[in-house]
Amino acid sequence: MIALATLIEQFGANYLAQYGASVLPSQRQALNVMKNCRSMLGPGMLAQCGDCGEQRVVPHSCGHRNCPHCQHFESQRWIERQTQALVPGSYFLITFTLPAELRELVRAHQRVAYAAVMECAWSTLRTFSQNHRQLAGSPGAVAVLHTHSRKLDFHPHVHLAMPAAALDADKGLWRTLRKSPKGDGYLFNHKALAKVFKAKFLAALGELRLQLPPNLPDEWVVDCKSVGNGGPALVYLGRYLYRGVIQEKDILRCENGQVTYRWRDSKTKKAAQRTVSAVEFLRLVLQHVLPKGFRRARNYGFLHPNSKRLIALLRLVLFRPCGKAPATTAQTTQTDRPKLLCRCCGAVMAIVRRRMLTGIVPPTGANREGIAAT
């Protein structure tokens, strides 16, 4: 395993020399902060044990959402919050993918194009739900934007975890999809979804006055599959939400300026390896840094944070008649942030001073200490 910060420290200057003209401010900022993440070259914190008085200087975490070291706790918290909002019934994971011909246009106009992808995907599902014979109401969904393929190539797409249920606010009715004799593995026709999404997204690009590339494909790709009660789908969506696009355990080697990393082929389900130059590897990773302030995860419909009281009422009403507890695995309490423990006595240490300029250079090959981002 090789730390991403080590690669940035060694090859960051070469990356900027080669791609500096096209590096976005958000990517440059990510490069700078991840380079000193949990490094003694950056500011540190003074921790003190409440029992034995032992003191320890701990390096700061960068807290960047693309850093593989940081935000593990925030990722777990997000999954727990979404799990608490699960409603009873079958969930579906719908994935809207942009064709390859549009990727350069999206790359050049990331903020508006990413927002258009998410809004058009949600608008498509809302239209289908309102026109559905059984649902006939407003749905809810949890959407997460991904910009990478498993090989780290630029591949923008959006996942939406959606329960097969809808709320008719005018009539005060809650409707769910009736199970077919063959099971509950069908919600909407994927080809019909793709046609409507294509029309909505191209119309959005027209409103933004973005010139479309020639030879756009007639058929776009939308995938719609059943994912049970929704819990596993939320774990999958939260995996890359705050922890970057690659785990450091998958960075296998760095030899002679070449980086080898591991990825999993979605077709064969087997692990594969890819070797690229170190500069190219940094480009692959940093191209997925989102514009500053852009929200990768969004909740829509009755799963919006403003609908917390509605979700609680639905869970109460739907389970009260049969006297059962909610079938979801939602937790009533959230996981506590990990504590920093004293190496001498094992007691919890408290941070008594922050942003200390340590000026201590760690020895070559020294490991970076782990502590939750502050």
C-alpha positions as CSV (number, residue, x, y, z in Angstrom):
1,M,0.0,0.0,0.0
2,I,1.3,3.5,-0.9
3,A,-0.1,6.7,0.6
4,L,-1.7,9.1,-1.9
5,A,0.0,12.0,0.0
6,T,3.4,10.4,-0.7
7,L,2.7,10.3,-4.4
8,I,1.6,13.9,-4.4
9,E,4.7,14.9,-2.5
10,Q,6.9,13.2,-5.0
11,F,5.1,13.9,-8.3
12,G,2.8,16.9,-7.6
13,A,5.2,19.4,-9.1
14,N,5.5,17.3,-12.3
15,Y,1.7,17.1,-12.5
16,L,1.3,20.9,-12.2
17,A,4.1,21.4,-14.8
18,Q,2.3,19.2,-17.3
19,Y,-1.4,20.0,-16.6
20,G,-1.1,23.4,-14.7
21,A,-2.9,25.3,-17.4
22,S,-6.0,23.1,-17.2
23,V,-6.0,22.4,-13.4
24,L,-9.1,23.8,-11.8
25,P,-8.9,25.8,-8.5
26,S,-10.7,23.1,-6.7
27,Q,-8.2,20.5,-8.0
28,R,-5.2,22.6,-7.0
29,Q,-6.6,23.2,-3.5
30,A,-7.2,19.4,-3.1
31,L,-3.7,18.7,-4.2
32,N,-2.2,21.1,-1.6
33,V,-4.3,20.0,1.4
34,M,-4.0,16.2,0.7
35,K,-0.2,16.6,0.4
36,N,0.1,17.5,4.1
37,C,-2.7,15.4,5.4
38,R,-1.7,14.1,8.8
39,S,1.9,15.1,8.2
40,M,4.2,16.7,10.7
41,L,5.1,19.2,8.0
42,G,1.7,20.8,8.5
43,P,0.1,22.2,11.7
44,G,-0.5,19.9,14.6
45,M,-2.7,19.5,17.7
46,L,-1.6,19.1,21.3
47,A,-3.5,16.3,23.0
48,Q,-3.4,15.6,26.8
49,C,-4.5,12.6,28.8
50,G,-6.9,13.4,31.5
51,D,-5.7,10.6,33.7
52,C,-1.9,10.5,33.6
53,G,-1.2,13.9,32.0
54,E,0.7,12.5,29.0
55,Q,1.0,14.9,26.1
56,R,1.2,14.1,22.5
57,V,1.5,16.2,19.3
58,V,-0.9,14.9,16.6
59,P,-0.9,16.1,13.0
60,H,-4.1,17.6,11.6
61,S,-6.2,15.8,9.1
62,C,-7.0,17.7,5.9
63,G,-10.7,16.8,6.0
64,H,-11.0,16.9,2.2
65,R,-13.8,14.8,0.8
66,N,-11.5,13.4,-1.8
67,C,-8.8,12.3,0.7
68,P,-8.7,8.5,1.3
69,H,-7.5,9.1,4.9
70,C,-10.3,11.4,6.0
71,Q,-14.1,11.5,6.4
72,H,-14.6,7.8,7.2
73,F,-16.7,8.9,10.2
74,E,-18.7,11.4,8.1
75,S,-19.4,8.6,5.6
76,Q,-20.7,6.3,8.3
77,R,-22.8,9.1,9.7
78,W,-24.4,9.8,6.3
79,I,-25.2,6.1,5.9
80,E,-26.8,6.0,9.3
81,R,-28.9,9.1,8.6
82,Q,-30.2,7.7,5.3
83,T,-30.9,4.3,6.9
84,Q,-33.0,6.0,9.6
85,A,-35.2,7.5,6.8
86,L,-35.8,4.1,5.1
87,V,-39.5,3.5,4.4
88,P,-41.0,0.0,4.3
89,G,-41.2,-1.6,0.9
90,S,-39.0,-2.5,-2.0
91,Y,-36.2,-0.2,-3.1
92,F,-34.8,0.2,-6.6
93,L,-31.4,1.6,-7.7
94,I,-31.7,3.6,-10.9
95,T,-28.6,4.7,-12.7
96,F,-28.5,7.4,-15.3
97,T,-25.4,7.5,-17.4
98,L,-24.2,10.2,-19.9
99,P,-22.9,9.0,-23.3
100,A,-19.2,9.3,-24.0
101,E,-19.8,12.0,-26.6
102,L,-21.0,14.4,-23.9
103,R,-18.2,13.9,-21.4
104,E,-15.9,16.6,-22.6
105,L,-18.7,19.1,-22.6
106,V,-19.6,18.1,-19.0
107,R,-15.9,18.3,-18.0
108,A,-15.7,21.9,-19.3
109,H,-18.9,23.0,-17.5
110,Q,-18.9,20.9,-14.4
111,R,-20.9,22.9,-12.0
112,V,-23.9,23.5,-14.2
113,A,-23.7,20.2,-16.1
114,Y,-23.5,18.1,-12.9
115,A,-26.5,19.9,-11.4
116,A,-28.4,19.4,-14.7
117,V,-27.7,15.6,-14.6
118,M,-29.0,15.2,-11.1
119,E,-32.1,17.4,-11.6
120,C,-33.0,15.8,-14.9
121,A,-32.7,12.3,-13.4
122,W,-34.9,13.2,-10.5
123,S,-37.4,15.0,-12.8
124,T,-37.6,11.9,-14.9
125,L,-38.4,9.6,-12.0
126,R,-41.0,12.0,-10.6
127,T,-42.7,12.1,-14.0
128,F,-42.8,8.3,-14.3
129,S,-44.1,8.0,-10.7
130,Q,-46.9,10.5,-11.1
131,N,-48.0,8.8,-14.4
132,H,-47.7,5.3,-13.0
133,R,-51.0,3.5,-12.7
134,Q,-50.4,2.1,-9.2
135,L,-48.2,4.9,-7.7
136,A,-49.8,8.0,-9.1
137,G,-48.0,10.3,-6.7
138,S,-44.8,12.1,-5.7
139,P,-41.8,9.7,-5.0
140,G,-38.7,10.1,-2.9
141,A,-35.2,9.3,-3.7
142,V,-31.6,9.6,-2.5
143,A,-29.3,10.7,-5.3
144,V,-25.5,10.5,-5.4
145,L,-23.3,11.7,-8.3
146,H,-20.4,9.6,-9.4
147,T,-17.9,10.9,-12.0
148,H,-15.6,7.8,-12.2
149,S,-15.5,4.4,-13.6
150,R,-13.9,1.5,-11.7
151,K,-10.7,2.2,-13.7
152,L,-10.9,5.9,-12.5
153,D,-11.7,7.2,-16.0
154,F,-14.1,10.1,-16.4
155,H,-17.6,8.6,-16.5
156,P,-20.3,10.9,-15.0
157,H,-23.4,9.1,-13.9
158,V,-25.9,9.5,-11.1
159,H,-27.4,6.8,-8.8
160,L,-30.8,7.2,-7.2
161,A,-32.1,4.9,-4.5
162,M,-35.9,5.1,-4.7
163,P,-38.6,3.2,-2.8
164,A,-41.4,1.8,-4.9
165,A,-43.9,4.1,-3.2
166,A,-45.4,7.5,-3.7
167,L,-47.3,10.1,-1.7
168,D,-50.5,11.7,-3.0
169,A,-50.5,14.9,-1.0
170,D,-53.8,16.1,-2.5
171,K,-55.7,13.0,-1.3
172,G,-53.5,12.2,1.6
173,L,-52.8,8.7,0.3
174,W,-49.6,6.6,0.5
175,R,-49.3,4.1,-2.4
176,T,-46.9,1.3,-2.9
177,L,-46.1,-0.9,-5.8
178,R,-48.0,-4.2,-5.7
179,K,-45.8,-7.2,-6.1
180,S,-46.2,-9.1,-9.3
181,P,-46.5,-12.9,-9.4
182,K,-42.9,-13.0,-10.7
183,G,-41.6,-10.9,-7.7
184,D,-40.9,-7.2,-7.2
185,G,-38.0,-6.8,-9.6
186,Y,-39.7,-4.4,-12.0
187,L,-40.5,-0.7,-11.5
188,F,-40.1,1.3,-14.7
189,N,-39.0,0.4,-18.2
190,H,-35.4,1.4,-18.6
191,K,-35.6,2.2,-22.3
192,A,-38.5,4.6,-21.6
193,L,-36.6,6.2,-18.7
194,A,-33.6,6.7,-21.0
195,K,-35.7,8.5,-23.7
196,V,-37.3,10.9,-21.3
197,F,-34.0,11.6,-19.5
198,K,-32.3,12.3,-22.8
199,A,-34.9,14.8,-23.8
200,K,-34.8,16.6,-20.4
201,F,-31.0,16.8,-20.3
202,L,-30.6,18.0,-23.9
203,A,-33.3,20.6,-23.2
204,A,-31.4,21.7,-20.0
205,L,-28.2,22.1,-22.0
206,G,-30.1,24.2,-24.5
207,E,-31.3,26.5,-21.7
208,L,-27.7,26.8,-20.6
209,R,-26.7,27.7,-24.2
210,L,-24.1,25.0,-24.4
211,Q,-23.3,23.8,-27.9
212,L,-24.0,20.0,-28.3
213,P,-21.3,17.8,-29.9
214,P,-22.2,16.1,-33.2
215,N,-23.2,12.5,-33.6
216,L,-24.9,12.0,-30.3
217,P,-26.2,8.5,-29.9
218,D,-29.9,7.8,-30.3
219,E,-30.1,5.4,-27.4
220,W,-28.8,6.3,-23.9
221,V,-28.3,4.0,-21.0
222,V,-30.4,3.8,-17.8
223,D,-30.3,0.9,-15.5
224,C,-33.1,0.1,-13.0
225,K,-32.8,-2.9,-10.6
226,S,-34.3,-4.0,-7.4
227,V,-32.1,-3.7,-4.3
228,G,-34.3,-5.2,-1.5
229,N,-35.0,-2.9,1.5
230,G,-32.5,-0.3,0.3
231,G,-29.9,-0.7,3.1
232,P,-27.2,-2.3,0.9
233,A,-27.7,0.3,-1.8
234,L,-27.2,3.1,0.7
235,V,-24.0,1.5,1.9
236,Y,-22.8,1.3,-1.7
237,L,-23.7,4.9,-2.4
238,G,-21.9,6.1,0.8
239,R,-18.7,4.2,0.0
240,Y,-17.2,6.9,-2.3
241,L,-19.2,9.8,-0.9
242,Y,-16.5,11.2,1.4
243,R,-13.5,9.0,0.9
244,G,-12.3,9.7,-2.6
245,V,-12.3,7.5,-5.7
246,I,-9.7,5.0,-4.6
247,Q,-8.6,3.3,-1.4
248,E,-4.9,3.4,-0.6
249,K,-4.9,-0.4,-0.2
250,D,-5.5,-0.5,-3.9
251,I,-2.4,1.5,-4.8
252,L,-0.1,-1.4,-5.1
253,R,3.3,-0.2,-6.4
254,C,5.2,2.9,-7.4
255,E,8.4,2.0,-9.4
256,N,10.4,4.1,-11.8
257,G,7.7,6.8,-12.0
258,Q,5.0,4.2,-12.7
259,V,2.0,3.6,-10.4
260,T,0.1,0.3,-10.4
261,Y,-3.3,0.2,-8.9
262,R,-6.0,-2.4,-8.5
263,W,-9.6,-2.1,-9.7
264,R,-12.5,-4.6,-10.0
265,D,-14.0,-5.4,-13.4
266,S,-17.8,-5.0,-13.3
267,K,-18.3,-7.7,-15.9
268,T,-16.0,-10.5,-14.7
269,K,-16.2,-9.5,-11.0
270,K,-12.5,-10.1,-10.8
271,A,-9.7,-7.8,-9.6
272,A,-7.5,-6.4,-12.4
273,Q,-4.4,-4.1,-12.3
274,R,-3.6,-1.0,-14.3
275,T,-0.2,0.7,-14.6
276,V,0.1,4.3,-15.6
277,S,2.7,7.1,-15.0
278,A,2.6,8.7,-11.6
279,V,1.6,12.0,-13.2
280,E,-1.2,10.3,-15.1
281,F,-2.4,8.6,-11.9
282,L,-2.6,12.0,-10.2
283,R,-4.6,13.3,-13.1
284,L,-7.0,10.4,-13.0
285,V,-7.6,10.9,-9.2
286,L,-7.9,14.7,-9.3
287,Q,-10.2,14.9,-12.3
288,H,-12.9,13.7,-10.0
289,V,-12.6,16.6,-7.5
290,L,-16.0,18.4,-7.6
291,P,-16.4,22.2,-7.8
292,K,-16.2,23.8,-4.4
293,G,-19.5,23.7,-2.6
294,F,-21.1,21.3,-4.9
295,R,-23.3,18.7,-3.1
296,R,-22.7,15.3,-4.5
297,A,-25.5,13.7,-2.5
298,R,-29.1,15.1,-2.5
299,N,-32.4,13.9,-1.2
300,Y,-35.6,14.5,-3.1
301,G,-39.3,14.3,-2.6
302,F,-40.6,12.9,0.7
303,L,-37.0,11.8,1.5
304,H,-35.9,15.4,1.7
305,P,-34.6,16.5,5.1
306,N,-37.6,18.8,5.5
307,S,-39.8,15.6,5.5
308,K,-38.4,14.0,8.6
309,R,-41.7,14.3,10.5
310,L,-43.5,12.8,7.5
311,I,-41.2,9.8,7.5
312,A,-41.6,9.2,11.2
313,L,-45.4,9.4,10.8
314,L,-45.4,6.9,7.9
315,R,-43.3,4.4,9.8
316,L,-45.7,4.7,12.8
317,V,-48.9,4.4,10.8
318,L,-47.7,1.6,8.5
319,F,-46.6,-0.7,11.3
320,R,-49.0,0.2,14.1
321,P,-52.0,-1.9,12.6
322,C,-50.0,-5.1,12.6
323,G,-48.2,-4.4,15.9
324,K,-44.7,-5.0,14.4
325,A,-41.6,-3.0,14.8
326,P,-40.2,-1.3,11.8
327,A,-38.6,-3.8,9.4
328,T,-35.7,-1.5,8.6
329,T,-32.4,-1.7,10.4
330,A,-32.4,2.0,11.3
331,Q,-30.6,3.0,14.5
332,T,-32.0,5.4,17.0
333,T,-28.6,6.6,18.0
334,Q,-25.7,7.4,15.8
335,T,-22.1,6.2,16.1
336,D,-19.9,8.3,18.3
337,R,-16.8,9.9,16.8
338,P,-13.6,7.8,17.5
339,K,-11.6,8.9,20.5
340,L,-7.9,9.5,20.7
341,L,-6.5,7.2,23.4
342,C,-3.4,7.6,25.5
343,R,-0.5,5.3,24.6
344,C,0.5,5.1,28.3
345,C,-2.7,4.3,30.1
346,G,-5.4,3.9,27.5
347,A,-7.6,6.8,28.7
348,V,-9.2,9.2,26.4
349,M,-7.1,12.2,25.4
350,A,-8.4,15.7,25.0
351,I,-7.2,18.3,22.4
352,V,-5.9,21.3,24.4
353,R,-4.3,23.2,21.5
354,R,-4.8,23.4,17.8
355,R,-3.0,24.7,14.7
356,M,0.4,24.4,16.2
357,L,3.3,25.0,13.8
358,T,5.4,22.0,14.7
359,G,8.2,22.2,12.1
360,I,9.0,18.5,12.8
361,V,10.0,16.5,9.7
362,P,9.2,12.8,10.0
363,P,11.9,10.3,9.1
364,T,11.8,8.9,5.6
365,G,9.2,6.2,5.2
366,A,7.5,7.0,8.5
367,N,3.8,6.3,8.7
368,R,1.3,9.1,9.1
369,E,-0.7,9.0,12.3
370,G,-4.4,8.4,12.1
371,I,-6.9,10.6,13.8
372,A,-10.4,11.7,12.9
373,A,-10.7,14.9,11.0
374,T,-11.5,18.0,13.0
